[in-house]
Amino acid sequence: MPRIVIGNWKMHTTRDDAVALAKGLVEGLGEVNGSLCVGVAPPFCFLEAVGHTLAGSSIELVAQDVHSEPKGAFTSGVSTSMLASLGVNRVIVGHSERRKIFGDDDAMVAAKLRATLNEGMDAVLCVGEQLSQREAGEHQAVVRAQLEASLDGLSDEQLARVTVAYEPVWAIGTGVTATPAQAGEMHEFIGGLLKGDIAILYGGSVKPDNAAELVATPGIDGFLVGGASLKADSFLQIVKSCAGLADARS
Ligand code: PGA
């Protein structure tokens, strides 16, 4: 299974920043071999510009979110067909910031996932527990419930186009990374719940200096990277550690 590394730019960059960052990645990455899949998720409004910059490269255009309805009076909504028409081939659903700040509940996440898959795009389904839930020993139950709510009822063909991202909420943007032991335990747990060969990414304060150790942990198939994806240099270092090509810089 190829390692997958996706940079989630969240609500960062201007148009010029986004294009410059994409250019830096295209130039720095060169040809990605078949065992590595690299993607970036710019803000919606820069998808088209970044898509042009990525054209002809092996870097995938990813969306940070989507609306579950195909069209209609949903002011500010962005539908799956809109994304597909811009060349997006993968959509992130259920990110913890969407769940917490924008109120995406399990039913909405499941609907977004289905809409994405029905449009023919791949999906990254984010799951992860809050710190209080981990401290109460509920982390596995929380993640299991999130997975079941979204994945139950999908066909094998649809499941094959889903990647799961385990992102403990307490590790996102905090500088606190799950230890390889904590991440490895959860990845093994998730792997045991999923049928088939589904990639499981880790996300939460992934940096150039912890990526190599994390990706060497059994069960971790790649990363969803936030803050460290906003600089070409640090994102490329993370990508290279996944390709086993890490250079000496840290
Ligand atoms: P972070 O974000 O790398 O800044 O912690 C990860 C994410 O939200 O996907």
Residues whose N, C-alpha, C, O or C-beta is under 5 A from the ligand:
A	BS01	PGA	N8 A171 I172 G173 T174 G203 G204 S205 V206 L224 V225 G226 G227 A228
